Amino acid sequence: MKALGTGWAQGVTFTQIALPSGGGLRPVLELTGQAAQVAAGLGANRWHASISHSDGTAVAVVVLES
């Protein structure tokens, strides 16, 4: 949401942003709904993502380039 510049505004929700499991491969960002529309409006054409987890905690960091 930070990379999109929306925070909780403009109808973007966490459920529209996913980093699905790739079987140990690089994480791939999937945007749907309003998140995808905002990204397209920004000219987003490249993403860098990092994910980590332990026990019951997970974290993801994404950097957007346009």
PDB file of N, CA, C and O in Angstrom:
ATOM      1  N   MET A   1       0.819  -1.188   0.000  1.00  0.00           N
ATOM      2  CA  MET A   1       0.000   0.000   0.000  1.00  0.00           C
ATOM      3  C   MET A   1       0.867   1.257   0.000  1.00  0.00           C
ATOM      4  O   MET A   1       0.529   2.249  -0.646  1.00  0.00           O
ATOM      5  N   LYS A   2       1.975   1.213   0.720  1.00  0.00           N
ATOM      6  CA  LYS A   2       2.880   2.364   0.717  1.00  0.00           C
ATOM      7  C   LYS A   2       3.431   2.606  -0.676  1.00  0.00           C
ATOM      8  O   LYS A   2       3.485   3.747  -1.135  1.00  0.00           O
ATOM      9  N   ALA A   3       3.844   1.532  -1.358  1.00  0.00           N
ATOM     10  CA  ALA A   3       4.413   1.668  -2.698  1.00  0.00           C
ATOM     11  C   ALA A   3       3.393   2.253  -3.670  1.00  0.00           C
ATOM     12  O   ALA A   3       3.761   2.946  -4.618  1.00  0.00           O
ATOM     13  N   LEU A   4       2.110   1.974  -3.434  1.00  0.00           N
ATOM     14  CA  LEU A   4       1.056   2.508  -4.290  1.00  0.00           C
ATOM     15  C   LEU A   4       0.662   3.924  -3.896  1.00  0.00           C
ATOM     16  O   LEU A   4      -0.038   4.608  -4.643  1.00  0.00           O
ATOM     17  N   GLY A   5       1.110   4.367  -2.722  1.00  0.00           N
ATOM     18  CA  GLY A   5       0.790   5.716  -2.261  1.00  0.00           C
ATOM     19  C   GLY A   5      -0.641   5.865  -1.783  1.00  0.00           C
ATOM     20  O   GLY A   5      -1.175   6.974  -1.784  1.00  0.00           O
ATOM     21  N   THR A   6      -1.280   4.762  -1.370  1.00  0.00           N
ATOM     22  CA  THR A   6      -2.690   4.837  -1.001  1.00  0.00           C
ATOM     23  C   THR A   6      -2.959   4.681   0.485  1.00  0.00           C
ATOM     24  O   THR A   6      -3.970   5.190   0.971  1.00  0.00           O
ATOM     25  N   GLY A   7      -2.093   3.997   1.227  1.00  0.00           N
ATOM     26  CA  GLY A   7      -2.457   3.656   2.599  1.00  0.00           C
ATOM     27  C   GLY A   7      -3.760   2.881   2.558  1.00  0.00           C
ATOM     28  O   GLY A   7      -3.917   1.979   1.734  1.00  0.00           O
ATOM     29  N   TRP A   8      -4.695   3.218   3.431  1.00  0.00           N
ATOM     30  CA  TRP A   8      -6.007   2.553   3.430  1.00  0.00           C
ATOM     31  C   TRP A   8      -6.994   3.249   2.497  1.00  0.00           C
ATOM     32  O   TRP A   8      -8.148   2.833   2.400  1.00  0.00           O
ATOM     33  N   ALA A   9      -6.559   4.294   1.818  1.00  0.00           N
ATOM     34  CA  ALA A   9      -7.465   5.100   0.997  1.00  0.00           C
ATOM     35  C   ALA A   9      -7.638   4.504  -0.401  1.00  0.00           C
ATOM     36  O   ALA A   9      -6.981   3.527  -0.760  1.00  0.00           O
ATOM     37  N   GLN A  10      -8.508   5.095  -1.159  1.00  0.00           N
ATOM     38  CA  GLN A  10      -8.738   4.778  -2.569  1.00  0.00           C
ATOM     39  C   GLN A  10      -9.211   3.350  -2.802  1.00  0.00           C
ATOM     40  O   GLN A  10      -9.047   2.826  -3.904  1.00  0.00           O
ATOM     41  N   GLY A  11      -9.794   2.707  -1.794  1.00  0.00           N
ATOM     42  CA  GLY A  11     -10.379   1.387  -1.970  1.00  0.00           C
ATOM     43  C   GLY A  11      -9.394   0.242  -2.092  1.00  0.00           C
ATOM     44  O   GLY A  11      -9.790  -0.860  -2.471  1.00  0.00           O
ATOM     45  N   VAL A  12      -8.111   0.464  -1.782  1.00  0.00           N
ATOM     46  CA  VAL A  12      -7.111  -0.603  -1.837  1.00  0.00           C
ATOM     47  C   VAL A  12      -7.100  -1.331  -0.495  1.00  0.00           C
ATOM     48  O   VAL A  12      -6.991  -0.703   0.558  1.00  0.00           O
ATOM     49  N   THR A  13      -7.213  -2.669  -0.541  1.00  0.00           N
ATOM     50  CA  THR A  13      -7.202  -3.476   0.677  1.00  0.00           C
ATOM     51  C   THR A  13      -6.109  -4.541   0.587  1.00  0.00           C
ATOM     52  O   THR A  13      -5.602  -4.839  -0.494  1.00  0.00           O
ATOM     53  N   PHE A  14      -5.755  -5.108   1.745  1.00  0.00           N
ATOM     54  CA  PHE A  14      -4.730  -6.152   1.774  1.00  0.00           C
ATOM     55  C   PHE A  14      -5.118  -7.359   0.928  1.00  0.00           C
ATOM     56  O   PHE A  14      -4.243  -8.039   0.391  1.00  0.00           O
ATOM     57  N   THR A  15      -6.416  -7.638   0.798  1.00  0.00           N
ATOM     58  CA  THR A  15      -6.841  -8.814   0.035  1.00  0.00           C
ATOM     59  C   THR A  15      -6.598  -8.661  -1.464  1.00  0.00           C
ATOM     60  O   THR A  15      -6.712  -9.638  -2.204  1.00  0.00           O
ATOM     61  N   GLN A  16      -6.264  -7.458  -1.924  1.00  0.00           N
ATOM     62  CA  GLN A  16      -5.983  -7.212  -3.338  1.00  0.00           C
ATOM     63  C   GLN A  16      -4.493  -7.327  -3.659  1.00  0.00           C
ATOM     64  O   GLN A  16      -4.092  -7.159  -4.810  1.00  0.00           O
ATOM     65  N   ILE A  17      -3.681  -7.609  -2.653  1.00  0.00           N
ATOM     66  CA  ILE A  17      -2.227  -7.689  -2.815  1.00  0.00           C
ATOM     67  C   ILE A  17      -1.773  -9.053  -2.317  1.00  0.00           C
ATOM     68  O   ILE A  17      -2.008  -9.398  -1.159  1.00  0.00           O
ATOM     69  N   ALA A  18      -1.121  -9.835  -3.182  1.00  0.00           N
ATOM     70  CA  ALA A  18      -0.696 -11.185  -2.790  1.00  0.00           C
ATOM     71  C   ALA A  18       0.719 -11.480  -3.274  1.00  0.00           C
ATOM     72  O   ALA A  18       1.143 -11.014  -4.331  1.00  0.00           O
ATOM     73  N   LEU A  19       1.431 -12.257  -2.480  1.00  0.00           N
ATOM     74  CA  LEU A  19       2.737 -12.812  -2.845  1.00  0.00           C
ATOM     75  C   LEU A  19       2.611 -14.326  -2.685  1.00  0.00           C
ATOM     76  O   LEU A  19       3.061 -14.884  -1.684  1.00  0.00           O
ATOM     77  N   PRO A  20       1.999 -14.994  -3.673  1.00  0.00           N
ATOM     78  CA  PRO A  20       1.735 -16.427  -3.521  1.00  0.00           C
ATOM     79  C   PRO A  20       3.019 -17.246  -3.461  1.00  0.00           C
ATOM     80  O   PRO A  20       4.058 -16.852  -3.991  1.00  0.00           O
ATOM     81  N   SER A  21       2.918 -18.387  -2.807  1.00  0.00           N
ATOM     82  CA  SER A  21       4.060 -19.289  -2.692  1.00  0.00           C
ATOM     83  C   SER A  21       4.464 -19.781  -4.067  1.00  0.00           C
ATOM     84  O   SER A  21       3.630 -20.245  -4.844  1.00  0.00           O
ATOM     85  N   GLY A  22       5.746 -19.675  -4.360  1.00  0.00           N
ATOM     86  CA  GLY A  22       6.248 -20.111  -5.660  1.00  0.00           C
ATOM     87  C   GLY A  22       7.121 -21.339  -5.568  1.00  0.00           C
ATOM     88  O   GLY A  22       7.910 -21.600  -6.476  1.00  0.00           O
ATOM     89  N   GLY A  23       7.002 -22.098  -4.500  1.00  0.00           N
ATOM     90  CA  GLY A  23       7.804 -23.298  -4.364  1.00  0.00           C
ATOM     91  C   GLY A  23       9.287 -23.006  -4.239  1.00  0.00           C
ATOM     92  O   GLY A  23      10.112 -23.714  -4.816  1.00  0.00           O
ATOM     93  N   GLY A  24       9.632 -21.961  -3.482  1.00  0.00           N
ATOM     94  CA  GLY A  24      11.036 -21.615  -3.277  1.00  0.00           C
ATOM     95  C   GLY A  24      11.595 -20.664  -4.316  1.00  0.00           C
ATOM     96  O   GLY A  24      12.754 -20.259  -4.220  1.00  0.00           O
ATOM     97  N   LEU A  25      10.795 -20.300  -5.304  1.00  0.00           N
ATOM     98  CA  LEU A  25      11.237 -19.357  -6.324  1.00  0.00           C
ATOM     99  C   LEU A  25      11.102 -17.929  -5.823  1.00  0.00           C
ATOM    100  O   LEU A  25      10.579 -17.691  -4.734  1.00  0.00           O
ATOM    101  N   ARG A  26      11.574 -16.985  -6.618  1.00  0.00           N
ATOM    102  CA  ARG A  26      11.412 -15.572  -6.277  1.00  0.00           C
ATOM    103  C   ARG A  26       9.944 -15.250  -6.061  1.00  0.00           C
ATOM    104  O   ARG A  26       9.092 -15.751  -6.794  1.00  0.00           O
ATOM    105  N   PRO A  27       9.630 -14.425  -5.071  1.00  0.00           N
ATOM    106  CA  PRO A  27       8.225 -14.039  -4.885  1.00  0.00           C
ATOM    107  C   PRO A  27       7.731 -13.236  -6.088  1.00  0.00           C
ATOM    108  O   PRO A  27       8.464 -12.423  -6.652  1.00  0.00           O
ATOM    109  N   VAL A  28       6.496 -13.474  -6.463  1.00  0.00           N
ATOM    110  CA  VAL A  28       5.870 -12.767  -7.575  1.00  0.00           C
ATOM    111  C   VAL A  28       4.664 -12.028  -7.026  1.00  0.00           C
ATOM    112  O   VAL A  28       3.812 -12.623  -6.366  1.00  0.00           O
ATOM    113  N   LEU A  29       4.590 -10.750  -7.295  1.00  0.00           N
ATOM    114  CA  LEU A  29       3.496  -9.929  -6.789  1.00  0.00           C
ATOM    115  C   LEU A  29       2.270 -10.082  -7.674  1.00  0.00           C
ATOM    116  O   LEU A  29       2.375 -10.028  -8.899  1.00  0.00           O
ATOM    117  N   GLU A  30       1.100 -10.275  -7.057  1.00  0.00           N
ATOM    118  CA  GLU A  30      -0.172 -10.328  -7.775  1.00  0.00           C
ATOM    119  C   GLU A  30      -1.093  -9.254  -7.218  1.00  0.00           C
ATOM    120  O   GLU A  30      -1.413  -9.254  -6.030  1.00  0.00           O
ATOM    121  N   LEU A  31      -1.517  -8.340  -8.083  1.00  0.00           N
ATOM    122  CA  LEU A  31      -2.446  -7.282  -7.698  1.00  0.00           C
ATOM    123  C   LEU A  31      -3.775  -7.508  -8.394  1.00  0.00           C
ATOM    124  O   LEU A  31      -3.815  -7.906  -9.558  1.00  0.00           O
ATOM    125  N   THR A  32      -4.872  -7.252  -7.674  1.00  0.00           N
ATOM    126  CA  THR A  32      -6.205  -7.346  -8.254  1.00  0.00           C
ATOM    127  C   THR A  32      -6.985  -6.089  -7.890  1.00  0.00           C
ATOM    128  O   THR A  32      -6.539  -5.285  -7.071  1.00  0.00           O
ATOM    129  N   GLY A  33      -8.144  -5.929  -8.502  1.00  0.00           N
ATOM    130  CA  GLY A  33      -9.056  -4.848  -8.151  1.00  0.00           C
ATOM    131  C   GLY A  33      -8.436  -3.468  -8.223  1.00  0.00           C
ATOM    132  O   GLY A  33      -7.673  -3.148  -9.133  1.00  0.00           O
ATOM    133  N   GLN A  34      -8.791  -2.653  -7.226  1.00  0.00           N
ATOM    134  CA  GLN A  34      -8.334  -1.265  -7.176  1.00  0.00           C
ATOM    135  C   GLN A  34      -6.816  -1.167  -7.071  1.00  0.00           C
ATOM    136  O   GLN A  34      -6.227  -0.228  -7.606  1.00  0.00           O
ATOM    137  N   ALA A  35      -6.173  -2.111  -6.395  1.00  0.00           N
ATOM    138  CA  ALA A  35      -4.706  -2.095  -6.285  1.00  0.00           C
ATOM    139  C   ALA A  35      -4.072  -2.184  -7.665  1.00  0.00           C
ATOM    140  O   ALA A  35      -3.110  -1.470  -7.948  1.00  0.00           O
ATOM    141  N   ALA A  36      -4.595  -3.050  -8.528  1.00  0.00           N
ATOM    142  CA  ALA A  36      -4.076  -3.186  -9.891  1.00  0.00           C
ATOM    143  C   ALA A  36      -4.322  -1.914 -10.693  1.00  0.00           C
ATOM    144  O   ALA A  36      -3.469  -1.502 -11.479  1.00  0.00           O
ATOM    145  N   GLN A  37      -5.476  -1.295 -10.500  1.00  0.00           N
ATOM    146  CA  GLN A  37      -5.794  -0.064 -11.224  1.00  0.00           C
ATOM    147  C   GLN A  37      -4.881   1.080 -10.807  1.00  0.00           C
ATOM    148  O   GLN A  37      -4.408   1.836 -11.657  1.00  0.00           O
ATOM    149  N   VAL A  38      -4.628   1.216  -9.511  1.00  0.00           N
ATOM    150  CA  VAL A  38      -3.737   2.273  -9.021  1.00  0.00           C
ATOM    151  C   VAL A  38      -2.325   2.054  -9.560  1.00  0.00           C
ATOM    152  O   VAL A  38      -1.679   3.004 -10.002  1.00  0.00           O
ATOM    153  N   ALA A  39      -1.844   0.813  -9.526  1.00  0.00           N
ATOM    154  CA  ALA A  39      -0.502   0.502 -10.031  1.00  0.00           C
ATOM    155  C   ALA A  39      -0.384   0.851 -11.512  1.00  0.00           C
ATOM    156  O   ALA A  39       0.620   1.420 -11.939  1.00  0.00           O
ATOM    157  N   ALA A  40      -1.402   0.513 -12.289  1.00  0.00           N
ATOM    158  CA  ALA A  40      -1.391   0.834 -13.716  1.00  0.00           C
ATOM    159  C   ALA A  40      -1.377   2.343 -13.927  1.00  0.00           C
ATOM    160  O   ALA A  40      -0.681   2.839 -14.813  1.00  0.00           O
ATOM    161  N   GLY A  41      -2.137   3.072 -13.123  1.00  0.00           N
ATOM    162  CA  GLY A  41      -2.168   4.527 -13.221  1.00  0.00           C
ATOM    163  C   GLY A  41      -0.840   5.181 -12.887  1.00  0.00           C
ATOM    164  O   GLY A  41      -0.529   6.263 -13.385  1.00  0.00           O
ATOM    165  N   LEU A  42      -0.058   4.520 -12.042  1.00  0.00           N
ATOM    166  CA  LEU A  42       1.272   5.026 -11.685  1.00  0.00           C
ATOM    167  C   LEU A  42       2.330   4.637 -12.715  1.00  0.00           C
ATOM    168  O   LEU A  42       3.470   5.096 -12.639  1.00  0.00           O
ATOM    169  N   GLY A  43       1.958   3.804 -13.664  1.00  0.00           N
ATOM    170  CA  GLY A  43       2.927   3.310 -14.635  1.00  0.00           C
ATOM    171  C   GLY A  43       3.861   2.273 -14.043  1.00  0.00           C
ATOM    172  O   GLY A  43       4.990   2.113 -14.508  1.00  0.00           O
ATOM    173  N   ALA A  44       3.398   1.566 -13.019  1.00  0.00           N
ATOM    174  CA  ALA A  44       4.228   0.553 -12.355  1.00  0.00           C
ATOM    175  C   ALA A  44       4.584  -0.541 -13.350  1.00  0.00           C
ATOM    176  O   ALA A  44       3.704  -1.195 -13.909  1.00  0.00           O
ATOM    177  N   ASN A  45       5.877  -0.733 -13.567  1.00  0.00           N
ATOM    178  CA  ASN A  45       6.284  -1.758 -14.517  1.00  0.00           C
ATOM    179  C   ASN A  45       7.331  -2.714 -13.953  1.00  0.00           C
ATOM    180  O   ASN A  45       7.767  -3.638 -14.639  1.00  0.00           O
ATOM    181  N   ARG A  46       7.732  -2.492 -12.705  1.00  0.00           N
ATOM    182  CA  ARG A  46       8.724  -3.383 -12.101  1.00  0.00           C
ATOM    183  C   ARG A  46       8.562  -3.382 -10.587  1.00  0.00           C
ATOM    184  O   ARG A  46       8.403  -2.333  -9.962  1.00  0.00           O
ATOM    185  N   TRP A  47       8.607  -4.590 -10.007  1.00  0.00           N
ATOM    186  CA  TRP A  47       8.468  -4.759  -8.571  1.00  0.00           C
ATOM    187  C   TRP A  47       9.626  -5.580  -8.039  1.00  0.00           C
ATOM    188  O   TRP A  47      10.113  -6.484  -8.717  1.00  0.00           O
ATOM    189  N   HIS A  48      10.067  -5.274  -6.839  1.00  0.00           N
ATOM    190  CA  HIS A  48      11.062  -6.070  -6.127  1.00  0.00           C
ATOM    191  C   HIS A  48      10.421  -6.449  -4.799  1.00  0.00           C
ATOM    192  O   HIS A  48       9.929  -5.581  -4.078  1.00  0.00           O
ATOM    193  N   ALA A  49      10.422  -7.733  -4.473  1.00  0.00           N
ATOM    194  CA  ALA A  49       9.764  -8.194  -3.252  1.00  0.00           C
ATOM    195  C   ALA A  49      10.688  -9.084  -2.441  1.00  0.00           C
ATOM    196  O   ALA A  49      11.485  -9.847  -2.988  1.00  0.00           O
ATOM    197  N   SER A  50      10.563  -8.971  -1.125  1.00  0.00           N
ATOM    198  CA  SER A  50      11.287  -9.830  -0.198  1.00  0.00           C
ATOM    199  C   SER A  50      10.303 -10.291   0.865  1.00  0.00           C
ATOM    200  O   SER A  50       9.521  -9.492   1.379  1.00  0.00           O
ATOM    201  N   ILE A  51      10.339 -11.579   1.197  1.00  0.00           N
ATOM    202  CA  ILE A  51       9.443 -12.112   2.218  1.00  0.00           C
ATOM    203  C   ILE A  51      10.236 -12.931   3.225  1.00  0.00           C
ATOM    204  O   ILE A  51      11.284 -13.491   2.907  1.00  0.00           O
ATOM    205  N   SER A  52       9.716 -12.990   4.442  1.00  0.00           N
ATOM    206  CA  SER A  52      10.342 -13.783   5.495  1.00  0.00           C
ATOM    207  C   SER A  52       9.265 -14.208   6.487  1.00  0.00           C
ATOM    208  O   SER A  52       8.221 -13.565   6.596  1.00  0.00           O
ATOM    209  N   HIS A  53       9.526 -15.297   7.207  1.00  0.00           N
ATOM    210  CA  HIS A  53       8.562 -15.746   8.212  1.00  0.00           C
ATOM    211  C   HIS A  53       9.261 -16.591   9.266  1.00  0.00           C
ATOM    212  O   HIS A  53      10.329 -17.156   9.030  1.00  0.00           O
ATOM    213  N   SER A  54       8.636 -16.663  10.424  1.00  0.00           N
ATOM    214  CA  SER A  54       9.052 -17.579  11.490  1.00  0.00           C
ATOM    215  C   SER A  54       7.852 -17.792  12.403  1.00  0.00           C
ATOM    216  O   SER A  54       7.153 -16.840  12.752  1.00  0.00           O
ATOM    217  N   ASP A  55       7.619 -19.024  12.782  1.00  0.00           N
ATOM    218  CA  ASP A  55       6.471 -19.376  13.619  1.00  0.00           C
ATOM    219  C   ASP A  55       5.193 -18.727  13.083  1.00  0.00           C
ATOM    220  O   ASP A  55       4.796 -19.011  11.953  1.00  0.00           O
ATOM    221  N   GLY A  56       4.546 -17.870  13.859  1.00  0.00           N
ATOM    222  CA  GLY A  56       3.278 -17.274  13.462  1.00  0.00           C
ATOM    223  C   GLY A  56       3.386 -15.879  12.886  1.00  0.00           C
ATOM    224  O   GLY A  56       2.381 -15.173  12.803  1.00  0.00           O
ATOM    225  N   THR A  57       4.584 -15.457  12.484  1.00  0.00           N
ATOM    226  CA  THR A  57       4.778 -14.101  11.987  1.00  0.00           C
ATOM    227  C   THR A  57       5.326 -14.124  10.566  1.00  0.00           C
ATOM    228  O   THR A  57       6.211 -14.917  10.245  1.00  0.00           O
ATOM    229  N   ALA A  58       4.796 -13.251   9.722  1.00  0.00           N
ATOM    230  CA  ALA A  58       5.294 -13.124   8.352  1.00  0.00           C
ATOM    231  C   ALA A  58       5.448 -11.646   8.025  1.00  0.00           C
ATOM    232  O   ALA A  58       4.727 -10.803   8.558  1.00  0.00           O
ATOM    233  N   VAL A  59       6.395 -11.341   7.142  1.00  0.00           N
ATOM    234  CA  VAL A  59       6.622  -9.965   6.723  1.00  0.00           C
ATOM    235  C   VAL A  59       6.967  -9.957   5.238  1.00  0.00           C
ATOM    236  O   VAL A  59       7.614 -10.875   4.733  1.00  0.00           O
ATOM    237  N   ALA A  60       6.527  -8.910   4.548  1.00  0.00           N
ATOM    238  CA  ALA A  60       6.862  -8.729   3.136  1.00  0.00           C
ATOM    239  C   ALA A  60       7.205  -7.265   2.908  1.00  0.00           C
ATOM    240  O   ALA A  60       6.571  -6.371   3.469  1.00  0.00           O
ATOM    241  N   VAL A  61       8.216  -7.031   2.081  1.00  0.00           N
ATOM    242  CA  VAL A  61       8.603  -5.676   1.692  1.00  0.00           C
ATOM    243  C   VAL A  61       8.604  -5.634   0.171  1.00  0.00           C
ATOM    244  O   VAL A  61       9.183  -6.503  -0.480  1.00  0.00           O
ATOM    245  N   VAL A  62       7.953  -4.620  -0.395  1.00  0.00           N
ATOM    246  CA  VAL A  62       7.868  -4.492  -1.846  1.00  0.00           C
ATOM    247  C   VAL A  62       8.296  -3.088  -2.245  1.00  0.00           C
ATOM    248  O   VAL A  62       7.895  -2.105  -1.621  1.00  0.00           O
ATOM    249  N   VAL A  63       9.114  -3.003  -3.289  1.00  0.00           N
ATOM    250  CA  VAL A  63       9.544  -1.720  -3.852  1.00  0.00           C
ATOM    251  C   VAL A  63       9.001  -1.641  -5.274  1.00  0.00           C
ATOM    252  O   VAL A  63       9.138  -2.587  -6.050  1.00  0.00           O
ATOM    253  N   LEU A  64       8.392  -0.526  -5.609  1.00  0.00           N
ATOM    254  CA  LEU A  64       7.777  -0.299  -6.914  1.00  0.00           C
ATOM    255  C   LEU A  64       8.661   0.608  -7.751  1.00  0.00           C
ATOM    256  O   LEU A  64       9.202   1.592  -7.247  1.00  0.00           O
ATOM    257  N   GLU A  65       8.812   0.278  -9.040  1.00  0.00           N
ATOM    258  CA  GLU A  65       9.500   1.162  -9.985  1.00  0.00           C
ATOM    259  C   GLU A  65       8.542   1.496 -11.113  1.00  0.00           C
ATOM    260  O   GLU A  65       7.736   0.663 -11.526  1.00  0.00           O
ATOM    261  N   SER A  66       8.637   2.711 -11.601  1.00  0.00           N
ATOM    262  CA  SER A  66       7.844   3.085 -12.774  1.00  0.00           C
ATOM    263  C   SER A  66       8.722   3.800 -13.771  1.00  0.00           C
ATOM    264  O   SER A  66       8.248   4.202 -14.834  1.00  0.00           O
TER     265      SER A  66
END
